Amino acid sequence: MPRISVIMPVYQAENFLEQSVGSVLAQSFQDWELLLVDDGCRDGSPKLCDRFAQQDQRIRVFHRKKNAGVSEARNLGLHEAKGEYIAFLDADDAFLPRALETLLELLERTGADSAGCAHLNVTPNGSQQPELLLPAGVYDREAVRERIVYPLLGDRLQIPVFNGFIWRFLFSAKLLRGISFEGAYLEDELFLMEYFCIAKKLAVTEEPLYRYLMNPNSATHKYMRDFQQVFDRFMERKTALAEKYGLGAARPLWRENSSWAGLLIAIGNEYAPDNPKSIRQRQQAVKELCRRPDMAQAISTVAPSGLNPNKQMVANLVRGKHFFTLTQLYRLKNRI
């Protein structure tokens, strides 16, 4: 049984696989398996995955006939993983050479059940900027709740926002039993929330061990036709987690903050360049979004402050019901 299982969903990634898979092959720690989940790719990715598996018996490939999304791909990987610990890698990203060794050594040295690291934000032009997960140290259950769980639950309007990137962590496979991904909206956040409600100790290094490609063509920048339904399901699952683990008292306004965060994303989604609606239809859709009971409650209860300049401007215009001005700003920004 390998010590670490690395799970990588693959979709239309033929231009990145040599780098991402190569970063696993180049690890200083070699007791791993790599699970490549071909999520219905239509490019050359499936053949590349098969070639990697033929060249190294530690690599296993799973082909799906139809694209089911990143959550289902990761769930398949979790089901098939044999390792004592689980790591995630996106197909357009890469591990640094000592990533697995450093995280496992940190975990074992501190007696933690999980380990986490900083990462490098890499732009398409090649520039790199490190981003910390948390200050280096060992966090017990209460500290983990305060620094990870509660921020993911309710601190969605504070800068900096805690990002739910799962690839910054080495997880205990035993603790992951019964936890799965769902949907295409902030699926990482709910996964992390539930895991760290169970985990007892997290060890963190400030060393960047992961290269995250900030891809402007990723799915998160494209229009989602069913965003409202996806967001409603997200909030339903988040509410269930808050009730299951008794989280609400620590962040009494978590629903309003989460709704505001979702509203800001929903507005950006309506004004996405590839949305087929007319400008007038988009403006009307935004008005209707703001009239939803959950959004209206958030707007009347919480006045966001300290956001980045663009989001703060959007929030102010929404609270003032200046929808025409909001639309014109997005027309300039997105050239629509």
C-alpha positions in Angstrom: 0.0 0.0 0.0 1.5 3.4 -1.0 1.9 6.0 1.8 0.3 8.8 -0.3 -2.3 8.7 -3.0 -2.3 11.7 -5.3 -5.7 12.4 -7.0 -5.7 14.4 -10.3 -8.9 15.1 -12.2 -8.1 15.5 -15.9 -10.3 17.4 -18.4 -9.0 18.9 -21.7 -5.5 19.1 -20.2 -3.2 17.8 -22.9 -1.1 20.9 -22.8 -0.4 20.6 -19.1 -0.1 16.9 -18.3 3.6 16.6 -19.0 4.3 19.2 -16.4 1.8 18.1 -13.8 2.5 14.4 -14.0 6.2 15.1 -14.3 6.0 17.0 -11.0 4.8 13.9 -9.3 7.4 11.7 -11.0 10.1 14.1 -9.8 9.1 14.0 -6.1 11.9 13.3 -3.7 9.5 11.1 -1.8 8.7 8.1 -4.1 6.2 5.9 -2.1 3.1 7.3 -3.9 0.4 6.4 -6.4 -1.1 8.8 -8.9 -4.7 8.4 -9.9 -5.5 10.1 -13.2 -9.3 10.5 -13.6 -10.1 11.2 -17.3 -13.4 13.1 -16.9 -14.7 12.5 -20.5 -11.9 14.3 -22.2 -12.2 15.0 -26.0 -8.6 16.0 -26.6 -5.4 14.0 -26.4 -5.4 13.7 -22.6 -6.7 10.1 -22.4 -3.9 8.8 -24.6 -1.4 10.7 -22.6 -2.7 9.3 -19.3 -2.5 5.8 -20.7 1.1 6.4 -21.8 2.1 7.6 -18.3 0.5 4.5 -16.8 2.3 2.2 -19.1 5.6 3.9 -18.2 5.1 3.7 -14.4 3.1 1.1 -12.5 2.4 3.6 -9.7 0.1 5.5 -12.1 -3.5 4.3 -12.5 -5.9 5.7 -15.0 -9.7 5.8 -14.8 -11.6 6.8 -18.0 -15.1 8.2 -17.8 -17.2 8.2 -21.0 -19.0 11.5 -20.2 -17.8 14.6 -18.4 -19.4 14.6 -14.9 -17.4 17.5 -13.4 -14.4 17.8 -11.0 -16.4 16.8 -7.9 -17.3 13.4 -9.3 -13.8 12.9 -10.7 -12.3 13.5 -7.2 -14.9 11.3 -5.6 -13.9 8.5 -7.9 -10.3 9.0 -7.0 -11.1 8.9 -3.3 -13.0 5.7 -3.7 -10.1 4.1 -5.6 -7.2 5.5 -3.5 -5.1 3.0 -1.5 -2.8 5.4 0.3 -2.6 6.2 4.0 -2.7 9.9 3.1 -4.4 11.8 0.3 -3.1 14.7 -1.8 -4.8 16.5 -4.6 -3.3 18.0 -7.7 -5.0 19.9 -10.5 -4.0 19.0 -14.0 -2.7 22.5 -14.9 -0.7 22.9 -11.7 2.4 21.3 -10.3 4.1 20.1 -7.1 7.5 21.5 -6.1 10.0 18.6 -5.9 9.9 18.2 -2.1 6.2 18.7 -1.6 5.2 15.2 -0.5 8.3 14.6 1.5 8.0 17.9 3.4 4.3 17.5 4.2 4.6 13.9 5.3 7.7 14.6 7.4 6.0 17.6 9.0 2.9 15.5 9.8 4.8 12.7 11.3 7.2 14.9 13.3 4.4 16.8 15.0 2.0 14.0 15.5 -0.6 15.8 13.4 -3.3 14.1 11.3 -3.0 16.7 8.5 -0.4 19.0 7.1 -0.6 22.1 4.9 1.7 24.5 3.0 2.0 27.8 1.2 1.7 27.9 -2.6 2.9 30.0 -5.5 0.3 31.9 -7.6 1.6 31.7 -11.1 0.3 34.0 -13.8 0.2 33.0 -17.5 3.3 35.3 -18.2 5.3 33.3 -15.6 5.4 35.6 -12.6 5.1 34.0 -9.2 3.7 35.3 -5.9 3.7 33.2 -2.7 0.6 33.0 -0.7 0.5 31.6 2.9 -2.0 29.1 4.1 -1.4 30.1 7.8 1.6 31.1 9.9 3.9 28.1 10.4 3.0 26.1 13.5 0.9 23.3 14.9 -2.9 24.0 15.3 -5.1 22.0 17.7 -8.8 21.3 17.1 -10.0 24.7 18.5 -7.3 26.6 16.6 -8.2 24.8 13.4 -11.9 25.7 13.9 -11.0 29.4 14.5 -8.5 29.7 11.7 -10.1 27.5 9.0 -13.6 26.2 9.8 -15.2 29.5 11.0 -13.6 31.6 8.3 -15.0 29.2 5.7 -18.4 29.3 7.4 -19.0 33.0 7.8 -16.0 35.3 7.2 -16.6 35.6 3.5 -16.5 39.4 3.3 -13.2 40.0 5.2 -10.0 40.6 3.3 -8.1 38.5 2.9 -10.7 35.8 2.4 -9.6 32.3 3.4 -9.4 30.3 0.2 -10.6 26.7 0.4 -7.8 25.3 -1.8 -7.7 21.5 -1.1 -4.4 21.0 -2.9 -2.5 22.9 -0.1 -3.1 20.0 2.3 -2.0 16.4 3.0 -5.1 14.6 4.4 -5.6 11.5 6.5 -7.4 8.9 4.3 -9.0 7.5 7.4 -10.6 10.8 8.4 -11.9 11.3 4.8 -14.1 8.3 4.9 -17.7 9.5 4.5 -16.7 12.9 3.2 -17.2 13.7 -0.5 -17.4 16.5 -3.0 -20.6 17.8 -4.7 -21.2 20.4 -7.3 -19.1 23.0 -9.1 -19.5 25.9 -6.7 -17.0 26.2 -3.9 -16.9 22.4 -3.5 -13.5 22.7 -1.9 -14.8 24.9 0.9 -17.5 22.4 2.1 -15.1 19.5 1.8 -12.5 21.4 4.0 -15.1 22.5 6.5 -16.3 19.0 7.2 -12.8 17.5 7.2 -11.5 20.1 9.7 -14.5 19.6 12.0 -13.2 16.1 12.4 -9.4 16.5 12.3 -7.6 16.9 15.6 -4.3 18.6 14.7 -2.9 20.4 11.6 0.8 21.2 11.0 1.6 24.1 8.7 4.7 25.2 6.9 5.2 28.6 5.2 7.3 27.0 2.5 5.5 27.1 -0.9 5.2 23.5 -2.2 2.6 23.9 -4.9 2.4 25.9 -8.2 -1.1 27.2 -8.9 -1.6 28.4 -12.4 -4.0 31.3 -12.4 -5.8 30.3 -15.6 -8.2 33.0 -17.0 -9.9 30.3 -19.1 -10.9 28.1 -16.2 -14.5 27.1 -15.5 -14.8 29.6 -12.7 -14.6 32.5 -15.3 -17.4 31.2 -17.5 -21.1 31.8 -17.3 -23.1 29.3 -15.2 -26.7 29.1 -16.4 -27.8 27.2 -13.3 -25.9 29.3 -10.8 -28.9 30.0 -8.5 -29.8 26.3 -8.2 -26.1 25.5 -7.5 -25.9 28.2 -4.9 -29.1 27.1 -3.2 -27.7 23.5 -2.9 -24.4 24.9 -1.6 -26.2 26.8 1.2 -28.4 23.8 1.9 -25.3 21.6 2.5 -23.5 24.4 4.4 -26.5 24.7 6.7 -26.5 21.0 7.3 -22.8 21.1 8.3 -23.3 24.1 10.6 -26.1 22.2 12.4 -24.3 18.9 12.5 -21.2 20.3 14.1 -22.7 23.2 16.1 -20.9 25.9 14.2 -23.5 28.7 14.0 -23.0 30.3 17.5 -19.5 31.3 16.6 -20.6 33.2 13.5 -24.2 34.3 14.0 -24.4 36.2 10.7 -22.8 33.4 8.6 -25.9 33.0 6.4 -26.0 36.7 5.6 -22.2 36.9 4.9 -22.4 33.8 2.8 -25.4 35.1 0.9 -23.6 38.4 0.2 -20.5 36.5 -1.1 -22.8 34.4 -3.3 -24.6 37.5 -4.5 -21.4 39.2 -5.6 -20.4 36.1 -7.5 -23.9 35.8 -9.0 -23.8 39.4 -10.2 -20.4 38.8 -11.9 -21.8 35.7 -13.4 -24.8 37.6 -14.9 -22.4 40.0 -16.6 -20.0 37.3 -17.8 -19.0 38.0 -21.5 -20.4 34.6 -22.7 -23.8 35.1 -21.1 -26.3 35.0 -24.0 -28.8 37.4 -22.4 -29.2 40.9 -23.5 -27.9 43.8 -21.4 -31.5 44.6 -20.3 -32.2 41.0 -19.4 -29.0 40.8 -17.3 -29.9 44.0 -15.4 -33.3 42.6 -14.7 -31.8 39.3 -13.6 -29.6 41.1 -11.1 -32.6 43.0 -9.7 -34.5 39.8 -9.2 -31.5 38.2 -7.5 -31.4 41.1 -5.0 -35.1 40.6 -4.3 -34.7 37.0 -3.3 -35.6 36.7 0.4 -32.1 35.4 1.4 -30.3 38.1 -0.6 -32.7 40.8 0.6 -32.1 39.8 4.2 -28.3 39.9 3.7 -28.5 43.3 1.9 -30.6 44.9 4.7 -28.6 43.3 7.6 -24.9 43.5 6.6 -23.1 46.5 5.0 -19.9 45.1 3.5 -16.8 47.1 4.1 -13.1 46.6 3.4 -13.6 44.5 0.2 -11.3 44.9 -2.7 -12.2 48.1 -4.6 -14.2 46.5 -7.4 -16.3 44.3 -5.1 -16.8 47.2 -2.7 -18.1 49.4 -5.5 -20.5 46.6 -6.6 -21.8 46.1 -3.0 -22.3 49.9 -2.5 -24.3 50.1 -5.8 -26.4 47.1 -4.9 -27.2 48.6 -1.4 -28.1 51.9 -3.1 -30.2 50.1 -5.8 -28.1 51.8 -8.5 -28.6 48.9 -11.0 -28.2 51.0 -14.2 -24.8 52.4 -13.0 -23.8 48.8 -12.0 -24.7 47.6 -15.5 -22.7 50.3 -17.2 -19.6 49.6 -15.1 -19.8 45.9 -16.0 -20.3 46.8 -19.7 -17.0 48.8 -19.6 -15.1 46.2 -17.5 -16.2 43.1 -19.6 -16.6 44.9 -22.9 -20.1 43.6 -23.4 
